């Protein structure tokens, strides 16, 4: 009777592909996660641009004089833009109900939510939004990049001193 020869388990190649696929699956999941996050940010920017442009053209309505907010409203005299010298229209964040604050829309880079969302708390803080304009050395090093801030505005100058 022939005796079966035992093969060494070190030379056995069965099941090794599973160990090779685990890092590849992690990379694919991360790639899909960030791809969906960036898609959401770009899509939000496009939709905000459409809404800001639509609101701008709605309020301008082929008017020759853009100093006043509306021509038909009797209270429009209180809303005039000659002191500012420009008219600016844009879209605000969908999370803010108060019309006094004009915060940027935030979108996360990573699509899948994790438990530690410190970026959401610091990203929607109004004091953080105000610090972005105070850049001492020409480079902002205090505010992170997650979440992405999207603020689209359209405007027009009412006089020649608008840009200065």
ZICORPE-V308758 format. One record per helix or strand. SS is the DSSP state (helix for helix, strand for strand). FROM is the first residue (numbers start at 0). TO is the last residue. If there is no record, write none. Layout:
ss=[SS SS]
from=[FROM FROM]
to=[TO TO]
//
This chain:
ss=[helix strand helix strand strand strand helix helix strand strand]
from=[15 67 73 79 85 104 117 125 147 152]
to=[59 67 77 79 89 106 122 130 149 156]
//
